[in-house]
Amino acid sequence: MQDESSRLITHQPGTLDTFKLDFGPFSESELSNFLIVDSDTEELRDDPDKNEKDVFNQVSTLVVNDVDRWIPSLSDWMDIHFGFLPRWRRDDAQVSLARKGGGIGPHVDNYDVFLIQASGTRTWKVGLETLSVKDEFGNLVEASEVRVLDLEGQPAGEFVTIQLDPGDCLYLPPRVVHWGSATSDDCMTLSVGCRAPSASELLQRVTESMSDSSSILATARYTDMEDIANWSKQQHGGNQKGLSKKVKDKMKRLVLDLIEEQLDDDAFWDKLVGEVVTEPNRPTMDYPIPLSEMDEEWKTELGIWADSKQALGGVLGGTGVLRRAEGIAFAWSVLEENEKMGPIMFAQGRSFPLNDNSDAASLLLDMIANGLPLSRQRLDEQGVKVSDTMKSFLLELIEEGLLYGDDDDDNNDDDED
């Protein structure tokens, strides 16, 4: 089964039409030539006079998405160092491994991205202006399996060259042309992107909701009874029967009235936005796993953490912490116009209302969505007294696997290195 979260990209250095793309999963043997570096490999790659059709005439880059989902320590690191971003705005941790000369070619991203050099070195060429979607599609290399831009003829002054050493971080705004080339064989780059739903994606969700609506405006249909009456009095062929401006404007009004009805409904829009911005960009089957779907062996290994009531009771009693499921986007919202309605938690494209309109309830949701793991100490420091309603809410998140109990709290507030 194809796994689009891992990709192996190969190309011939100095060319843009030789990029090849393979999706995972990959076996160890498939990656052995890529991962092992020796003197013979180095000689083949660096000698321009060698033209044998050998694997080492190609350079490779392994790209893996959602790495933070499988490495909790990386997820913790991101929570600390990218805690200035709301959790819903932050996407996954993408890791690229490349040998010298490796890269994925000139391209643009539709979102903000932070590039952190973890090991080795990489040189980046970065455009000084943004590229429109129209211009992007007009400059794609047609023969490439990878979305690579053909930038021949571009003035050199439109780009700057930046070298990243281990520990360096480069921020790129959306739709800025960039391409990186590994300058060492141990090149590892961590990419942290930002979620950015498009207008068309939001509109698609609005229209999906409309199709299930039974409101008067959603079920309204075009009618022209007056025109039918007038037409019936005229002789055959005595009037033009094309689509008139009047007809088209009337149909346009049907659509606009329905859209305005939906967008003016604050509760509808709140729920739609919360679910859209927390949907998984790369859905993974069976993740997170609800407690009810765990086998007995796994439950035995987890101990008290396999039981939602014991897990919550332990944390509230001062034992362990509750962690967010790694790689899951969380957000929360409150409708200020409706003071009686409590805040809503969004996670994994789903909504979880908390029927408590107190300030403590909103603070709890913010701690869950954006803060460090929940502990008795952190709750006390924020002055949050967990009510029965809050306990029921937390139990649901634990049972769904969106929060899980852990004995250790590796996120010490004073240790952020």
Steps between C-alpha positions, in 0.01 A plus 500: 500500500640841397602728784501863390655613828840377378656581164833430335593765246795447265643717226807560287688802638485803273176396332134570573330241278652192664318513833343166590254436782435178690260463792560282803497289694862413423691191600844522658656369179329773295659764721838334551674674207354830613593468866850350471785729395842369398796623298396318181159663509659841551730446201218398269284793598765772480681393180332679204674270248315191624179457299409142590127443553555417862293584805782719624466736204180605673472682831219422738288672763279312742203707620285380790191682632337479844823402672384676819208256514738209555773670703346658812823678595493686166136592558595635844786700347262654248249587773771693682680671213194564285265569787457855368276350231147386585499121481245498216729720290795265523521205267727197528872450535636405159852362491713482187820297484735562211845417380720764344318662207162371607189715491147517364547783252366858472145525633256708702285412800153636567577565866760642737783260571790485744809305385727380780834344416537199732830365369736555211466804279266616227508800267174673414415731213205717594296730277441857605145510365197274524380292206131485408326167448452590133871569452590184691296277269639684200858421604478137610741253341268276301725194489556492875318265737555758772343845507813685389522852360702586190662829589740534209535857386417642841731789596753387761423808707152371580641232730723491803720209610494391863698220661356326803727336756378274783265696726418768242137580419366663182145642482329515161171681435237332280565469126862608506709298254769297674716197446760338715803289418678284754866591530594206722413131514344525847244766405183490707247784484190533716212685340216640710218627284192703591145398422329741261155405368415653163184690412394216270547242776286700739237558233494129421416425861227762497345349189523150650298618798248665269428171325372355828306809604120508503472874560265706286785669315688173443196336342382806307480452123495731205152603388371733230120478513457857376718432196310179424175694507641763262649240266167320475336815358756542225502340161740208448840640409399846605753524783862407556544199727870531579635525854432862583690712749184507711496119524871476585480776761204330663692173531805683630282655769386151608861401557605822672202492737586145606870575549420811702263298719776249574776754561278713724442199725784543753456153651513336156810695394675438832453125467598492133822696548601301810453169324672609179816633667544183711434241231799273437677602180625145454241269660646193667286195561456397862655810653443598765359174635206527743550313826207272418680371189826406672573130545545353845877463465536870428268592788703284738819674389347845555370421847284777650539709184280252310205597719368853452369541855818367661714715269309819579485417870873439507587829332261702715648324801851610404624195307623542143364728228248506218660554160351594165518224243807588295444646155136591566385859446295652782307826514238652724245774463226682687210694356522837673150589383354207693612519862290197598687274261826350622821469298554232236809287448587394147735211428554267204224682310246435776331723757470442875285757684564571866175603665665739744518871423738588783838664444661186644342291223652717227834493676489120521434470127788734422730294721394184316531647151812712537670437831738249651367162618224530762611430853362567845772758555428692177127500567561640848740763366231623260232488769289245311273296725376205297122474532294187435408639158868549420577147619239354263648706219854379574383140526354521149828629354693223678261231383532627141881480523541875445651531848702227664655448842874478553714441807773741391489874444799575278377856440650687790407866483854602585664272243429621149827422324 
